[in-house]
Amino acid sequence: MRTVKAWFVLLMALSLPFAAMAKEEGGGEGEKEGKTPTVAYISLVPALVGNYGTGPKLKVFKADIALQVTGSDAEAKVEHHEPLIRNQLVMLFSQQTDESMGNVESKEKLRQEALKQVQDVLTQEEGKPLVEDLLFNNLIVQ
């Protein structure tokens, strides 16, 4: 009996440092409020794929897009409105021409316009733009 008690005390003594580390990492509710909001990137998965331009030749785009937000509340709201955001972006891409998809400068203008439209949609729905930046992880035109 005495040996079991000694092992129990030893086991408890060894587990105390791990319990303290877990408390530091997890933090309490009050500690989370004092932290600065974290930046998150929401990838629009699957990638946006569609046609663009006019004329007899079929032109196709594939865009892997990530949206930068700050805070878990903004992240949840943006994810909630993802179908509306995807629709707005597909409509924007489908209106493009070869010139607006052809070089680096025009792709940057397209990225800025896409960001503006996403922010406009979220402002209409949530009262705030929520998305700070829009990134093309990959943009393929063919």
Chimera marker file (.cmm) of the C-alpha trace (Angstrom):
<marker_set name="trace">
<marker id="1" x="0.000" y="0.000" z="0.000" r="1" g="1" b="0" radius="0.5"/>
<marker id="2" x="2.807" y="2.328" z="0.884" r="1" g="1" b="0" radius="0.5"/>
<marker id="3" x="4.487" y="1.707" z="-2.496" r="1" g="1" b="0" radius="0.5"/>
<marker id="4" x="1.326" y="2.644" z="-4.396" r="1" g="1" b="0" radius="0.5"/>
<marker id="5" x="1.053" y="5.894" z="-2.456" r="1" g="1" b="0" radius="0.5"/>
<marker id="6" x="4.696" y="6.738" z="-3.160" r="1" g="1" b="0" radius="0.5"/>
<marker id="7" x="4.219" y="6.083" z="-6.890" r="1" g="1" b="0" radius="0.5"/>
<marker id="8" x="1.094" y="8.234" z="-6.922" r="1" g="1" b="0" radius="0.5"/>
<marker id="9" x="2.905" y="11.140" z="-5.241" r="1" g="1" b="0" radius="0.5"/>
<marker id="10" x="5.836" y="10.771" z="-7.655" r="1" g="1" b="0" radius="0.5"/>
<marker id="11" x="3.513" y="10.687" z="-10.656" r="1" g="1" b="0" radius="0.5"/>
<marker id="12" x="1.659" y="13.811" z="-9.511" r="1" g="1" b="0" radius="0.5"/>
<marker id="13" x="4.936" y="15.660" z="-8.890" r="1" g="1" b="0" radius="0.5"/>
<marker id="14" x="6.171" y="14.810" z="-12.385" r="1" g="1" b="0" radius="0.5"/>
<marker id="15" x="2.937" y="15.914" z="-14.065" r="1" g="1" b="0" radius="0.5"/>
<marker id="16" x="2.843" y="19.398" z="-12.473" r="1" g="1" b="0" radius="0.5"/>
<marker id="17" x="5.233" y="21.025" z="-14.986" r="1" g="1" b="0" radius="0.5"/>
<marker id="18" x="3.126" y="19.730" z="-17.885" r="1" g="1" b="0" radius="0.5"/>
<marker id="19" x="-0.067" y="21.090" z="-16.354" r="1" g="1" b="0" radius="0.5"/>
<marker id="20" x="1.573" y="24.509" z="-15.937" r="1" g="1" b="0" radius="0.5"/>
<marker id="21" x="2.745" y="24.491" z="-19.576" r="1" g="1" b="0" radius="0.5"/>
<marker id="22" x="-0.740" y="23.587" z="-20.814" r="1" g="1" b="0" radius="0.5"/>
<marker id="23" x="-2.250" y="26.458" z="-18.833" r="1" g="1" b="0" radius="0.5"/>
<marker id="24" x="0.253" y="28.927" z="-20.325" r="1" g="1" b="0" radius="0.5"/>
<marker id="25" x="-0.476" y="27.809" z="-23.891" r="1" g="1" b="0" radius="0.5"/>
<marker id="26" x="-4.257" y="27.680" z="-23.589" r="1" g="1" b="0" radius="0.5"/>
<marker id="27" x="-4.753" y="30.725" z="-21.442" r="1" g="1" b="0" radius="0.5"/>
<marker id="28" x="-8.005" y="31.687" z="-19.799" r="1" g="1" b="0" radius="0.5"/>
<marker id="29" x="-10.899" y="33.689" z="-21.183" r="1" g="1" b="0" radius="0.5"/>
<marker id="30" x="-9.568" y="36.914" z="-19.691" r="1" g="1" b="0" radius="0.5"/>
<marker id="31" x="-6.134" y="36.390" z="-21.183" r="1" g="1" b="0" radius="0.5"/>
<marker id="32" x="-7.493" y="35.862" z="-24.689" r="1" g="1" b="0" radius="0.5"/>
<marker id="33" x="-9.187" y="39.264" z="-24.628" r="1" g="1" b="0" radius="0.5"/>
<marker id="34" x="-5.865" y="40.990" z="-23.941" r="1" g="1" b="0" radius="0.5"/>
<marker id="35" x="-4.118" y="39.405" z="-26.931" r="1" g="1" b="0" radius="0.5"/>
<marker id="36" x="-3.885" y="41.158" z="-30.262" r="1" g="1" b="0" radius="0.5"/>
<marker id="37" x="-6.050" y="39.608" z="-32.992" r="1" g="1" b="0" radius="0.5"/>
<marker id="38" x="-4.261" y="37.192" z="-35.265" r="1" g="1" b="0" radius="0.5"/>
<marker id="39" x="-4.040" y="37.495" z="-39.016" r="1" g="1" b="0" radius="0.5"/>
<marker id="40" x="-5.620" y="34.618" z="-40.923" r="1" g="1" b="0" radius="0.5"/>
<marker id="41" x="-5.678" y="33.687" z="-44.590" r="1" g="1" b="0" radius="0.5"/>
<marker id="42" x="-8.843" y="32.128" z="-45.943" r="1" g="1" b="0" radius="0.5"/>
<marker id="43" x="-8.261" y="30.153" z="-49.124" r="1" g="1" b="0" radius="0.5"/>
<marker id="44" x="-11.163" y="29.989" z="-51.521" r="1" g="1" b="0" radius="0.5"/>
<marker id="45" x="-11.246" y="26.257" z="-52.196" r="1" g="1" b="0" radius="0.5"/>
<marker id="46" x="-11.826" y="24.946" z="-54.785" r="1" g="1" b="0" radius="0.5"/>
<marker id="47" x="-10.094" y="27.386" z="-57.101" r="1" g="1" b="0" radius="0.5"/>
<marker id="48" x="-12.208" y="29.706" z="-59.212" r="1" g="1" b="0" radius="0.5"/>
<marker id="49" x="-12.427" y="28.425" z="-62.781" r="1" g="1" b="0" radius="0.5"/>
<marker id="50" x="-14.331" y="29.956" z="-65.684" r="1" g="1" b="0" radius="0.5"/>
<marker id="51" x="-14.348" y="31.538" z="-69.125" r="1" g="1" b="0" radius="0.5"/>
<marker id="52" x="-13.449" y="35.123" z="-69.939" r="1" g="1" b="0" radius="0.5"/>
<marker id="53" x="-13.280" y="37.432" z="-72.930" r="1" g="1" b="0" radius="0.5"/>
<marker id="54" x="-15.210" y="37.448" z="-76.181" r="1" g="1" b="0" radius="0.5"/>
<marker id="55" x="-14.611" y="36.010" z="-79.601" r="1" g="1" b="0" radius="0.5"/>
<marker id="56" x="-14.547" y="32.610" z="-81.242" r="1" g="1" b="0" radius="0.5"/>
<marker id="57" x="-11.656" y="31.245" z="-79.163" r="1" g="1" b="0" radius="0.5"/>
<marker id="58" x="-12.493" y="29.926" z="-75.692" r="1" g="1" b="0" radius="0.5"/>
<marker id="59" x="-10.368" y="31.557" z="-72.976" r="1" g="1" b="0" radius="0.5"/>
<marker id="60" x="-10.182" y="30.020" z="-69.523" r="1" g="1" b="0" radius="0.5"/>
<marker id="61" x="-8.931" y="31.248" z="-66.148" r="1" g="1" b="0" radius="0.5"/>
<marker id="62" x="-8.086" y="29.426" z="-62.942" r="1" g="1" b="0" radius="0.5"/>
<marker id="63" x="-7.509" y="31.542" z="-59.843" r="1" g="1" b="0" radius="0.5"/>
<marker id="64" x="-6.333" y="30.311" z="-56.438" r="1" g="1" b="0" radius="0.5"/>
<marker id="65" x="-7.254" y="33.143" z="-54.097" r="1" g="1" b="0" radius="0.5"/>
<marker id="66" x="-6.592" y="33.812" z="-50.406" r="1" g="1" b="0" radius="0.5"/>
<marker id="67" x="-8.292" y="36.511" z="-48.348" r="1" g="1" b="0" radius="0.5"/>
<marker id="68" x="-6.432" y="38.160" z="-45.453" r="1" g="1" b="0" radius="0.5"/>
<marker id="69" x="-8.517" y="38.911" z="-42.352" r="1" g="1" b="0" radius="0.5"/>
<marker id="70" x="-7.718" y="39.851" z="-38.769" r="1" g="1" b="0" radius="0.5"/>
<marker id="71" x="-9.439" y="38.076" z="-35.907" r="1" g="1" b="0" radius="0.5"/>
<marker id="72" x="-11.516" y="34.944" z="-35.606" r="1" g="1" b="0" radius="0.5"/>
<marker id="73" x="-14.788" y="36.902" z="-35.716" r="1" g="1" b="0" radius="0.5"/>
<marker id="74" x="-13.922" y="38.382" z="-39.121" r="1" g="1" b="0" radius="0.5"/>
<marker id="75" x="-12.731" y="34.974" z="-40.305" r="1" g="1" b="0" radius="0.5"/>
<marker id="76" x="-16.053" y="33.356" z="-39.389" r="1" g="1" b="0" radius="0.5"/>
<marker id="77" x="-18.069" y="36.114" z="-41.070" r="1" g="1" b="0" radius="0.5"/>
<marker id="78" x="-16.030" y="35.951" z="-44.276" r="1" g="1" b="0" radius="0.5"/>
<marker id="79" x="-16.362" y="32.156" z="-44.391" r="1" g="1" b="0" radius="0.5"/>
<marker id="80" x="-20.126" y="32.553" z="-43.914" r="1" g="1" b="0" radius="0.5"/>
<marker id="81" x="-20.310" y="34.856" z="-46.951" r="1" g="1" b="0" radius="0.5"/>
<marker id="82" x="-17.904" y="32.802" z="-49.106" r="1" g="1" b="0" radius="0.5"/>
<marker id="83" x="-20.568" y="31.808" z="-51.694" r="1" g="1" b="0" radius="0.5"/>
<marker id="84" x="-21.421" y="35.474" z="-52.301" r="1" g="1" b="0" radius="0.5"/>
<marker id="85" x="-17.730" y="36.400" z="-52.492" r="1" g="1" b="0" radius="0.5"/>
<marker id="86" x="-17.039" y="33.580" z="-54.968" r="1" g="1" b="0" radius="0.5"/>
<marker id="87" x="-19.953" y="34.703" z="-57.147" r="1" g="1" b="0" radius="0.5"/>
<marker id="88" x="-18.713" y="38.296" z="-57.196" r="1" g="1" b="0" radius="0.5"/>
<marker id="89" x="-15.194" y="37.199" z="-58.145" r="1" g="1" b="0" radius="0.5"/>
<marker id="90" x="-16.361" y="34.825" z="-60.905" r="1" g="1" b="0" radius="0.5"/>
<marker id="91" x="-18.460" y="37.635" z="-62.387" r="1" g="1" b="0" radius="0.5"/>
<marker id="92" x="-15.474" y="40.006" z="-62.264" r="1" g="1" b="0" radius="0.5"/>
<marker id="93" x="-13.119" y="37.506" z="-63.913" r="1" g="1" b="0" radius="0.5"/>
<marker id="94" x="-15.617" y="36.612" z="-66.635" r="1" g="1" b="0" radius="0.5"/>
<marker id="95" x="-15.750" y="40.294" z="-67.711" r="1" g="1" b="0" radius="0.5"/>
<marker id="96" x="-11.994" y="40.488" z="-68.323" r="1" g="1" b="0" radius="0.5"/>
<marker id="97" x="-10.207" y="40.717" z="-71.675" r="1" g="1" b="0" radius="0.5"/>
<marker id="98" x="-6.847" y="39.437" z="-72.921" r="1" g="1" b="0" radius="0.5"/>
<marker id="99" x="-5.306" y="42.827" z="-72.119" r="1" g="1" b="0" radius="0.5"/>
<marker id="100" x="-6.563" y="42.827" z="-68.523" r="1" g="1" b="0" radius="0.5"/>
<marker id="101" x="-5.259" y="39.305" z="-67.897" r="1" g="1" b="0" radius="0.5"/>
<marker id="102" x="-2.088" y="39.484" z="-69.978" r="1" g="1" b="0" radius="0.5"/>
<marker id="103" x="0.705" y="41.153" z="-68.007" r="1" g="1" b="0" radius="0.5"/>
<marker id="104" x="1.822" y="41.757" z="-64.451" r="1" g="1" b="0" radius="0.5"/>
<marker id="105" x="0.556" y="45.342" z="-64.187" r="1" g="1" b="0" radius="0.5"/>
<marker id="106" x="-2.908" y="44.420" z="-65.426" r="1" g="1" b="0" radius="0.5"/>
<marker id="107" x="-3.067" y="41.432" z="-63.062" r="1" g="1" b="0" radius="0.5"/>
<marker id="108" x="-2.226" y="43.766" z="-60.172" r="1" g="1" b="0" radius="0.5"/>
<marker id="109" x="-5.068" y="46.088" z="-61.227" r="1" g="1" b="0" radius="0.5"/>
<marker id="110" x="-7.366" y="43.063" z="-61.383" r="1" g="1" b="0" radius="0.5"/>
<marker id="111" x="-6.252" y="42.005" z="-57.890" r="1" g="1" b="0" radius="0.5"/>
<marker id="112" x="-7.004" y="45.478" z="-56.533" r="1" g="1" b="0" radius="0.5"/>
<marker id="113" x="-10.411" y="45.534" z="-58.225" r="1" g="1" b="0" radius="0.5"/>
<marker id="114" x="-11.179" y="42.060" z="-56.845" r="1" g="1" b="0" radius="0.5"/>
<marker id="115" x="-10.256" y="43.237" z="-53.341" r="1" g="1" b="0" radius="0.5"/>
<marker id="116" x="-12.467" y="46.315" z="-53.728" r="1" g="1" b="0" radius="0.5"/>
<marker id="117" x="-15.433" y="44.222" z="-54.864" r="1" g="1" b="0" radius="0.5"/>
<marker id="118" x="-15.015" y="41.717" z="-52.020" r="1" g="1" b="0" radius="0.5"/>
<marker id="119" x="-14.840" y="44.580" z="-49.529" r="1" g="1" b="0" radius="0.5"/>
<marker id="120" x="-17.932" y="46.197" z="-51.084" r="1" g="1" b="0" radius="0.5"/>
<marker id="121" x="-19.913" y="42.956" z="-50.786" r="1" g="1" b="0" radius="0.5"/>
<marker id="122" x="-18.891" y="42.483" z="-47.160" r="1" g="1" b="0" radius="0.5"/>
<marker id="123" x="-19.655" y="46.104" z="-46.328" r="1" g="1" b="0" radius="0.5"/>
<marker id="124" x="-23.162" y="45.640" z="-47.709" r="1" g="1" b="0" radius="0.5"/>
<marker id="125" x="-23.663" y="42.408" z="-45.761" r="1" g="1" b="0" radius="0.5"/>
<marker id="126" x="-21.795" y="43.080" z="-42.494" r="1" g="1" b="0" radius="0.5"/>
<marker id="127" x="-21.326" y="46.859" z="-42.352" r="1" g="1" b="0" radius="0.5"/>
<marker id="128" x="-17.508" y="46.517" z="-42.467" r="1" g="1" b="0" radius="0.5"/>
<marker id="129" x="-15.094" y="45.450" z="-45.240" r="1" g="1" b="0" radius="0.5"/>
<marker id="130" x="-13.503" y="42.724" z="-42.992" r="1" g="1" b="0" radius="0.5"/>
<marker id="131" x="-11.000" y="41.642" z="-45.703" r="1" g="1" b="0" radius="0.5"/>
<marker id="132" x="-7.714" y="43.537" z="-45.593" r="1" g="1" b="0" radius="0.5"/>
<marker id="133" x="-6.045" y="42.042" z="-48.636" r="1" g="1" b="0" radius="0.5"/>
<marker id="134" x="-6.662" y="39.625" z="-51.484" r="1" g="1" b="0" radius="0.5"/>
<marker id="135" x="-3.834" y="37.486" z="-52.804" r="1" g="1" b="0" radius="0.5"/>
<marker id="136" x="-3.520" y="35.494" z="-56.004" r="1" g="1" b="0" radius="0.5"/>
<marker id="137" x="-1.742" y="32.318" z="-54.941" r="1" g="1" b="0" radius="0.5"/>
<marker id="138" x="-1.958" y="31.233" z="-58.553" r="1" g="1" b="0" radius="0.5"/>
<marker id="139" x="-3.576" y="32.824" z="-61.595" r="1" g="1" b="0" radius="0.5"/>
<marker id="140" x="-3.549" y="30.853" z="-64.812" r="1" g="1" b="0" radius="0.5"/>
<marker id="141" x="-5.050" y="32.129" z="-68.062" r="1" g="1" b="0" radius="0.5"/>
<marker id="142" x="-5.226" y="30.143" z="-71.255" r="1" g="1" b="0" radius="0.5"/>
<link id1="1" id2="2" r="1" g="1" b="0" radius="0.2"/>
<link id1="2" id2="3" r="1" g="1" b="0" radius="0.2"/>
<link id1="3" id2="4" r="1" g="1" b="0" radius="0.2"/>
<link id1="4" id2="5" r="1" g="1" b="0" radius="0.2"/>
<link id1="5" id2="6" r="1" g="1" b="0" radius="0.2"/>
<link id1="6" id2="7" r="1" g="1" b="0" radius="0.2"/>
<link id1="7" id2="8" r="1" g="1" b="0" radius="0.2"/>
<link id1="8" id2="9" r="1" g="1" b="0" radius="0.2"/>
<link id1="9" id2="10" r="1" g="1" b="0" radius="0.2"/>
<link id1="10" id2="11" r="1" g="1" b="0" radius="0.2"/>
<link id1="11" id2="12" r="1" g="1" b="0" radius="0.2"/>
<link id1="12" id2="13" r="1" g="1" b="0" radius="0.2"/>
<link id1="13" id2="14" r="1" g="1" b="0" radius="0.2"/>
<link id1="14" id2="15" r="1" g="1" b="0" radius="0.2"/>
<link id1="15" id2="16" r="1" g="1" b="0" radius="0.2"/>
<link id1="16" id2="17" r="1" g="1" b="0" radius="0.2"/>
<link id1="17" id2="18" r="1" g="1" b="0" radius="0.2"/>
<link id1="18" id2="19" r="1" g="1" b="0" radius="0.2"/>
<link id1="19" id2="20" r="1" g="1" b="0" radius="0.2"/>
<link id1="20" id2="21" r="1" g="1" b="0" radius="0.2"/>
<link id1="21" id2="22" r="1" g="1" b="0" radius="0.2"/>
<link id1="22" id2="23" r="1" g="1" b="0" radius="0.2"/>
<link id1="23" id2="24" r="1" g="1" b="0" radius="0.2"/>
<link id1="24" id2="25" r="1" g="1" b="0" radius="0.2"/>
<link id1="25" id2="26" r="1" g="1" b="0" radius="0.2"/>
<link id1="26" id2="27" r="1" g="1" b="0" radius="0.2"/>
<link id1="27" id2="28" r="1" g="1" b="0" radius="0.2"/>
<link id1="28" id2="29" r="1" g="1" b="0" radius="0.2"/>
<link id1="29" id2="30" r="1" g="1" b="0" radius="0.2"/>
<link id1="30" id2="31" r="1" g="1" b="0" radius="0.2"/>
<link id1="31" id2="32" r="1" g="1" b="0" radius="0.2"/>
<link id1="32" id2="33" r="1" g="1" b="0" radius="0.2"/>
<link id1="33" id2="34" r="1" g="1" b="0" radius="0.2"/>
<link id1="34" id2="35" r="1" g="1" b="0" radius="0.2"/>
<link id1="35" id2="36" r="1" g="1" b="0" radius="0.2"/>
<link id1="36" id2="37" r="1" g="1" b="0" radius="0.2"/>
<link id1="37" id2="38" r="1" g="1" b="0" radius="0.2"/>
<link id1="38" id2="39" r="1" g="1" b="0" radius="0.2"/>
<link id1="39" id2="40" r="1" g="1" b="0" radius="0.2"/>
<link id1="40" id2="41" r="1" g="1" b="0" radius="0.2"/>
<link id1="41" id2="42" r="1" g="1" b="0" radius="0.2"/>
<link id1="42" id2="43" r="1" g="1" b="0" radius="0.2"/>
<link id1="43" id2="44" r="1" g="1" b="0" radius="0.2"/>
<link id1="44" id2="45" r="1" g="1" b="0" radius="0.2"/>
<link id1="45" id2="46" r="1" g="1" b="0" radius="0.2"/>
<link id1="46" id2="47" r="1" g="1" b="0" radius="0.2"/>
<link id1="47" id2="48" r="1" g="1" b="0" radius="0.2"/>
<link id1="48" id2="49" r="1" g="1" b="0" radius="0.2"/>
<link id1="49" id2="50" r="1" g="1" b="0" radius="0.2"/>
<link id1="50" id2="51" r="1" g="1" b="0" radius="0.2"/>
<link id1="51" id2="52" r="1" g="1" b="0" radius="0.2"/>
<link id1="52" id2="53" r="1" g="1" b="0" radius="0.2"/>
<link id1="53" id2="54" r="1" g="1" b="0" radius="0.2"/>
<link id1="54" id2="55" r="1" g="1" b="0" radius="0.2"/>
<link id1="55" id2="56" r="1" g="1" b="0" radius="0.2"/>
<link id1="56" id2="57" r="1" g="1" b="0" radius="0.2"/>
<link id1="57" id2="58" r="1" g="1" b="0" radius="0.2"/>
<link id1="58" id2="59" r="1" g="1" b="0" radius="0.2"/>
<link id1="59" id2="60" r="1" g="1" b="0" radius="0.2"/>
<link id1="60" id2="61" r="1" g="1" b="0" radius="0.2"/>
<link id1="61" id2="62" r="1" g="1" b="0" radius="0.2"/>
<link id1="62" id2="63" r="1" g="1" b="0" radius="0.2"/>
<link id1="63" id2="64" r="1" g="1" b="0" radius="0.2"/>
<link id1="64" id2="65" r="1" g="1" b="0" radius="0.2"/>
<link id1="65" id2="66" r="1" g="1" b="0" radius="0.2"/>
<link id1="66" id2="67" r="1" g="1" b="0" radius="0.2"/>
<link id1="67" id2="68" r="1" g="1" b="0" radius="0.2"/>
<link id1="68" id2="69" r="1" g="1" b="0" radius="0.2"/>
<link id1="69" id2="70" r="1" g="1" b="0" radius="0.2"/>
<link id1="70" id2="71" r="1" g="1" b="0" radius="0.2"/>
<link id1="71" id2="72" r="1" g="1" b="0" radius="0.2"/>
<link id1="72" id2="73" r="1" g="1" b="0" radius="0.2"/>
<link id1="73" id2="74" r="1" g="1" b="0" radius="0.2"/>
<link id1="74" id2="75" r="1" g="1" b="0" radius="0.2"/>
<link id1="75" id2="76" r="1" g="1" b="0" radius="0.2"/>
<link id1="76" id2="77" r="1" g="1" b="0" radius="0.2"/>
<link id1="77" id2="78" r="1" g="1" b="0" radius="0.2"/>
<link id1="78" id2="79" r="1" g="1" b="0" radius="0.2"/>
<link id1="79" id2="80" r="1" g="1" b="0" radius="0.2"/>
<link id1="80" id2="81" r="1" g="1" b="0" radius="0.2"/>
<link id1="81" id2="82" r="1" g="1" b="0" radius="0.2"/>
<link id1="82" id2="83" r="1" g="1" b="0" radius="0.2"/>
<link id1="83" id2="84" r="1" g="1" b="0" radius="0.2"/>
<link id1="84" id2="85" r="1" g="1" b="0" radius="0.2"/>
<link id1="85" id2="86" r="1" g="1" b="0" radius="0.2"/>
<link id1="86" id2="87" r="1" g="1" b="0" radius="0.2"/>
<link id1="87" id2="88" r="1" g="1" b="0" radius="0.2"/>
<link id1="88" id2="89" r="1" g="1" b="0" radius="0.2"/>
<link id1="89" id2="90" r="1" g="1" b="0" radius="0.2"/>
<link id1="90" id2="91" r="1" g="1" b="0" radius="0.2"/>
<link id1="91" id2="92" r="1" g="1" b="0" radius="0.2"/>
<link id1="92" id2="93" r="1" g="1" b="0" radius="0.2"/>
<link id1="93" id2="94" r="1" g="1" b="0" radius="0.2"/>
<link id1="94" id2="95" r="1" g="1" b="0" radius="0.2"/>
<link id1="95" id2="96" r="1" g="1" b="0" radius="0.2"/>
<link id1="96" id2="97" r="1" g="1" b="0" radius="0.2"/>
<link id1="97" id2="98" r="1" g="1" b="0" radius="0.2"/>
<link id1="98" id2="99" r="1" g="1" b="0" radius="0.2"/>
<link id1="99" id2="100" r="1" g="1" b="0" radius="0.2"/>
<link id1="100" id2="101" r="1" g="1" b="0" radius="0.2"/>
<link id1="101" id2="102" r="1" g="1" b="0" radius="0.2"/>
<link id1="102" id2="103" r="1" g="1" b="0" radius="0.2"/>
<link id1="103" id2="104" r="1" g="1" b="0" radius="0.2"/>
<link id1="104" id2="105" r="1" g="1" b="0" radius="0.2"/>
<link id1="105" id2="106" r="1" g="1" b="0" radius="0.2"/>
<link id1="106" id2="107" r="1" g="1" b="0" radius="0.2"/>
<link id1="107" id2="108" r="1" g="1" b="0" radius="0.2"/>
<link id1="108" id2="109" r="1" g="1" b="0" radius="0.2"/>
<link id1="109" id2="110" r="1" g="1" b="0" radius="0.2"/>
<link id1="110" id2="111" r="1" g="1" b="0" radius="0.2"/>
<link id1="111" id2="112" r="1" g="1" b="0" radius="0.2"/>
<link id1="112" id2="113" r="1" g="1" b="0" radius="0.2"/>
<link id1="113" id2="114" r="1" g="1" b="0" radius="0.2"/>
<link id1="114" id2="115" r="1" g="1" b="0" radius="0.2"/>
<link id1="115" id2="116" r="1" g="1" b="0" radius="0.2"/>
<link id1="116" id2="117" r="1" g="1" b="0" radius="0.2"/>
<link id1="117" id2="118" r="1" g="1" b="0" radius="0.2"/>
<link id1="118" id2="119" r="1" g="1" b="0" radius="0.2"/>
<link id1="119" id2="120" r="1" g="1" b="0" radius="0.2"/>
<link id1="120" id2="121" r="1" g="1" b="0" radius="0.2"/>
<link id1="121" id2="122" r="1" g="1" b="0" radius="0.2"/>
<link id1="122" id2="123" r="1" g="1" b="0" radius="0.2"/>
<link id1="123" id2="124" r="1" g="1" b="0" radius="0.2"/>
<link id1="124" id2="125" r="1" g="1" b="0" radius="0.2"/>
<link id1="125" id2="126" r="1" g="1" b="0" radius="0.2"/>
<link id1="126" id2="127" r="1" g="1" b="0" radius="0.2"/>
<link id1="127" id2="128" r="1" g="1" b="0" radius="0.2"/>
<link id1="128" id2="129" r="1" g="1" b="0" radius="0.2"/>
<link id1="129" id2="130" r="1" g="1" b="0" radius="0.2"/>
<link id1="130" id2="131" r="1" g="1" b="0" radius="0.2"/>
<link id1="131" id2="132" r="1" g="1" b="0" radius="0.2"/>
<link id1="132" id2="133" r="1" g="1" b="0" radius="0.2"/>
<link id1="133" id2="134" r="1" g="1" b="0" radius="0.2"/>
<link id1="134" id2="135" r="1" g="1" b="0" radius="0.2"/>
<link id1="135" id2="136" r="1" g="1" b="0" radius="0.2"/>
<link id1="136" id2="137" r="1" g="1" b="0" radius="0.2"/>
<link id1="137" id2="138" r="1" g="1" b="0" radius="0.2"/>
<link id1="138" id2="139" r="1" g="1" b="0" radius="0.2"/>
<link id1="139" id2="140" r="1" g="1" b="0" radius="0.2"/>
<link id1="140" id2="141" r="1" g="1" b="0" radius="0.2"/>
<link id1="141" id2="142" r="1" g="1" b="0" radius="0.2"/>
</marker_set>
